[in-house]
């Protein structure tokens, strides 16, 4: 689960000349999807139509989860993982699309973002559940099944090969942002231009609501579940993802291991860091938030800039909060 990002709705008035029955206003719908609340906010003129739009959006989420989930044993992704070591397997266009995006993310992230780390994800998921820290041999065994070079994507024939038996794919660091952006795109096709989708902290948005300049987004302070930074973001037609270790981590011998696992070491990162990424698409914001939680600060900043994304890192150093940000990030702070 991603670190939850609070969003703040702006109250504004529209033209008084418009009849009350046709007055645009914001509608808010929420449903539990992908293990966390999925919040949908958009501008419409009719409550019945808004409910129909929301149902269409949630149905789209369910259809995509049936492809991308590694929690559901019946999903297409899980069925593919179950065929690891058995040759090339045909996949749907939907799965192929996100796998190709994940391959690009792996290459652009200096190999810090790797969807083949499913065995490590499962290992640490069970460790947090049982509160038992795995020994080094167990971590090494899981890590031996990780490596994008053991995943072969044949785009022409639309097949995927997982070379080793026991390999397992995990799209947790890209799927929510990808899905949030897909919903915004679908809403635009349905005539809804002003929308915000919050998929458990991975947020995608369309045009600003009503007469506002943008959607106001608050970002958690490091190590705080409920405390926000003093400044807020003002965004439209962008995606934002935030990652940190407030909600999921393993405390062992006085050291906190975050739920974000470094595929190179097999262990969760241990530094106190919150990462916020603003990008033009949800998938990029999502995977960059994961990668920039693992990479050294300077490398993370360079990686985000190369992707034309904007990065904010807030961390605790010597008991004090320190901030690092990429060039251009300040333009998104709400003024006043």
C-alpha positions in Angstrom: 0.0 0.0 0.0 1.2 3.4 -0.9 1.6 6.2 1.7 -1.8 8.0 1.6 -1.8 11.5 0.2 -4.6 13.8 1.5 -6.4 15.9 -1.0 -8.3 19.0 -0.2 -11.4 20.1 -2.1 -11.8 23.7 -3.0 -15.2 25.3 -2.5 -16.1 27.7 -5.3 -19.2 29.2 -6.8 -20.3 29.2 -10.4 -22.3 31.6 -12.5 -25.6 32.5 -10.9 -27.2 32.8 -14.3 -27.1 29.0 -14.8 -30.3 27.2 -13.6 -30.0 25.4 -10.3 -30.8 22.1 -11.9 -27.9 22.4 -14.3 -25.4 23.9 -11.9 -22.1 22.1 -12.1 -20.8 20.9 -8.8 -18.3 18.4 -7.4 -19.4 14.8 -6.7 -17.3 12.5 -4.5 -17.5 8.7 -4.6 -15.3 6.2 -2.7 -14.9 2.4 -2.9 -12.3 0.0 -1.5 -10.2 -1.1 -4.4 -6.7 -2.7 -4.6 -6.6 -2.9 -0.8 -7.2 0.8 -0.1 -9.9 3.4 -0.6 -10.2 4.7 -4.1 -11.6 8.2 -4.1 -13.2 9.7 -7.2 -14.1 13.4 -7.5 -15.4 15.1 -10.6 -17.6 17.9 -11.8 -21.0 17.1 -13.2 -24.4 18.8 -13.4 -26.7 15.9 -12.4 -26.5 13.5 -9.5 -28.0 10.5 -11.3 -25.6 11.0 -14.2 -22.7 11.4 -11.8 -23.6 8.0 -10.1 -23.6 6.3 -13.5 -20.2 7.8 -14.3 -18.8 6.6 -11.0 -20.1 3.1 -11.6 -18.4 3.1 -15.0 -15.2 4.2 -13.4 -15.3 1.6 -10.6 -16.2 -1.1 -13.2 -13.1 -0.1 -15.2 -11.0 -0.5 -12.0 -12.3 -4.0 -11.4 -11.6 -5.0 -14.9 -8.0 -3.8 -14.7 -7.4 -5.4 -11.3 -8.4 -8.7 -12.9 -5.4 -8.2 -15.1 -2.8 -6.6 -12.8 -3.3 -7.9 -9.3 -0.7 -10.1 -7.6 -3.1 -10.7 -4.7 -5.8 -12.4 -6.7 -4.8 -15.8 -7.8 -7.2 -15.7 -10.7 -5.8 -12.5 -12.2 -4.0 -12.6 -15.5 -0.8 -11.6 -13.8 -1.0 -14.3 -11.2 -1.8 -16.9 -13.9 1.3 -15.7 -15.8 3.5 -16.1 -12.7 2.1 -19.6 -12.1 3.5 -20.5 -15.6 7.0 -19.4 -14.7 9.6 -21.8 -16.2 7.1 -23.3 -18.6 7.9 -21.4 -21.8 6.4 -18.3 -23.5 2.8 -17.5 -22.5 0.3 -15.4 -24.6 -0.9 -12.3 -22.8 -3.6 -9.7 -23.3 -2.9 -6.3 -24.8 -3.7 -4.7 -21.4 -1.1 -6.8 -19.6 1.5 -6.3 -22.4 1.1 -2.5 -22.2 2.0 -2.3 -18.6 4.8 -4.8 -18.9 6.4 -2.7 -21.6 6.1 0.4 -19.4 7.6 -1.6 -16.6 10.5 -2.6 -18.8 11.2 1.0 -19.7 11.0 2.0 -16.0 13.5 -0.8 -15.1 16.0 0.6 -17.7 15.4 4.3 -16.8 15.6 3.6 -13.0 19.1 2.2 -13.0 17.4 -1.2 -12.2 16.0 0.0 -8.9 12.4 -0.6 -10.2 11.9 -4.2 -11.0 8.5 -5.9 -11.3 10.2 -9.4 -11.1 10.8 -8.9 -7.4 7.5 -10.7 -6.6 9.3 -13.4 -4.5 10.9 -10.7 -2.3 7.6 -8.8 -2.0 5.8 -12.0 -0.9 8.6 -12.8 1.5 8.5 -9.4 3.2 4.7 -9.3 3.1 4.6 -12.5 5.1 7.4 -11.3 7.4 5.4 -8.2 8.4 2.3 -10.4 8.9 4.0 -13.0 11.1 6.5 -10.5 12.6 9.3 -12.9 11.9 12.5 -11.4 10.3 13.7 -13.8 7.6 17.3 -15.1 7.8 19.8 -14.2 5.2 19.6 -17.5 3.4 15.9 -17.1 2.8 16.4 -13.6 1.5 19.2 -14.8 -0.8 17.0 -17.6 -2.2 14.1 -15.2 -3.0 16.6 -12.7 -4.5 17.9 -15.4 -6.9 14.5 -15.4 -8.6 14.6 -11.7 -9.2 15.9 -10.1 -12.4 14.3 -8.4 -15.4 16.8 -10.2 -17.6 14.9 -13.4 -16.8 11.7 -11.8 -18.2 11.4 -12.0 -22.0 8.6 -9.9 -23.6 7.9 -10.7 -27.3 5.8 -7.7 -28.4 5.3 -9.0 -32.0 3.9 -12.4 -30.9 2.3 -10.9 -27.7 3.9 -13.5 -25.4 5.9 -13.3 -22.1 8.4 -15.7 -20.8 9.4 -16.1 -17.1 12.6 -18.0 -17.4 12.8 -19.6 -13.9 10.3 -21.6 -12.0 9.2 -19.7 -8.9 9.5 -16.3 -10.5 6.6 -13.9 -9.6 5.7 -10.5 -11.0 4.6 -7.6 -8.8 3.1 -4.5 -10.4 2.5 -2.8 -7.0 4.9 0.0 -7.8 3.2 1.1 -11.1 -0.3 -0.3 -11.4 -2.2 2.1 -9.1 -0.8 5.2 -10.9 -1.5 3.5 -14.2 -5.1 2.7 -13.3 -5.7 6.2 -11.8 -4.6 7.8 -15.1 -6.8 5.3 -17.1 -9.8 6.4 -15.1 -9.2 10.1 -15.8 -8.8 9.3 -19.5 -12.1 7.3 -19.5 -13.9 10.2 -17.8 -12.7 12.6 -20.4 -14.1 10.4 -23.1 -17.4 10.4 -21.2 -17.4 14.2 -21.2 -16.1 14.7 -17.7 -13.0 17.0 -18.0 -12.6 18.1 -14.4 -11.7 15.1 -12.2 -9.4 13.7 -9.6 -8.7 10.0 -8.8 -6.9 9.0 -5.7 -5.9 5.3 -5.8 -4.5 4.9 -2.3 -2.1 7.8 -2.6 -1.4 7.6 -6.4 -3.4 10.6 -7.7 -4.3 11.5 -11.3 -6.3 14.5 -12.3 -7.8 16.3 -15.2 -8.8 19.9 -15.5 -9.3 22.1 -12.4 -12.7 22.0 -10.7 -15.2 24.8 -11.3 -13.5 28.2 -11.2 -10.4 26.9 -9.2 -6.9 27.1 -10.6 -6.2 23.5 -9.7 -6.7 20.7 -7.3 -5.0 21.3 -3.9 -2.9 18.3 -2.7 -1.3 18.0 0.7 1.8 15.9 1.3 2.6 14.0 4.5 5.6 15.1 6.5 8.3 12.4 7.0 7.4 9.7 9.5 4.0 11.3 10.1 0.7 9.6 9.2 -1.5 12.6 9.7 0.8 15.7 9.7 1.1 17.5 6.4 3.8 19.8 5.1 2.9 23.5 5.6 2.8 24.1 1.8 0.3 22.5 -0.5 0.5 21.6 -4.2 -1.8 23.1 -6.8 -2.1 20.8 -9.8 -4.2 20.1 -12.9 -3.8 17.6 -15.8 -0.9 15.9 -13.9 -0.3 12.9 -11.7 1.3 12.8 -8.3 2.6 9.9 -6.2 4.1 9.9 -2.7 6.0 7.1 -1.1 7.2 6.5 2.4 7.4 4.1 5.3 4.8 5.3 7.8 2.3 2.5 7.3 4.3 -0.6 6.3 7.7 -1.4 7.7 9.5 -4.1 9.7 11.3 -3.1 12.9 14.2 -5.4 13.6 17.0 -4.9 16.2 16.1 -1.2 16.4 16.3 -0.7 12.6 13.2 0.1 10.5 13.0 -1.6 7.1 10.5 0.1 4.8 8.0 -1.9 2.7 9.9 -0.6 -0.4 12.5 -3.3 -1.1 15.7 -2.7 -2.9 15.9 -5.5 -5.6 19.7 -5.2 -5.5 20.0 -6.1 -1.8 16.8 -7.9 -1.1 16.0 -5.8 2.0 13.8 -2.8 2.6 15.4 0.7 2.5 16.3 1.9 6.0 16.5 5.7 5.7 13.7 7.9 6.7 12.5 9.5 3.5 9.3 10.7 1.9 9.3 11.0 -1.9 6.7 13.0 -3.9 6.8 12.8 -7.7 4.7 15.0 -10.1 4.5 13.7 -13.7 2.3 14.0 -16.7 1.2 10.3 -16.4 0.2 8.2 -13.5 2.5 5.2 -14.3 5.6 7.4 -14.4 4.7 9.2 -11.2 4.2 5.8 -9.5 7.3 4.0 -10.5 9.5 7.1 -10.0 8.2 7.4 -6.4 9.4 3.8 -5.8 12.7 4.2 -7.6 13.5 7.5 -6.0 12.9 5.9 -2.6 15.7 3.5 -3.3 18.3 5.5 -5.3 20.8 7.9 -3.7 19.4 11.4 -3.5 21.5 12.9 -6.3 20.7 10.0 -8.6 17.0 10.2 -7.8 16.9 13.9 -8.7 18.7 13.3 -12.0 16.4 10.3 -12.8 13.3 12.4 -12.3 14.6 15.3 -14.4 15.5 12.9 -17.2 11.8 11.7 -17.2 10.6 15.4 -17.3 9.1 14.8 -13.8 9.4 16.8 -10.7 10.7 15.4 -7.4 10.5 16.4 -3.8 12.4 14.4 -1.1 11.8 15.1 2.6 14.0 13.2 5.0 15.1 13.2 8.6 18.8 13.9 9.1 20.3 14.2 12.6 16.8 14.6 14.0 15.9 17.5 11.6 13.8 17.6 8.5 15.7 18.3 5.3 14.3 18.9 1.8 15.7 18.1 -1.6 13.8 19.0 -4.8 14.3 19.0 -8.5 14.4 22.0 -10.7 10.9 23.4 -11.4 9.2 21.7 -8.5 8.5 25.1 -6.8 6.1 26.1 -9.6 3.6 23.7 -8.2 3.3 25.1 -4.7 0.0 26.8 -4.0 0.6 30.5 -3.4 -1.1 32.2 -0.5 
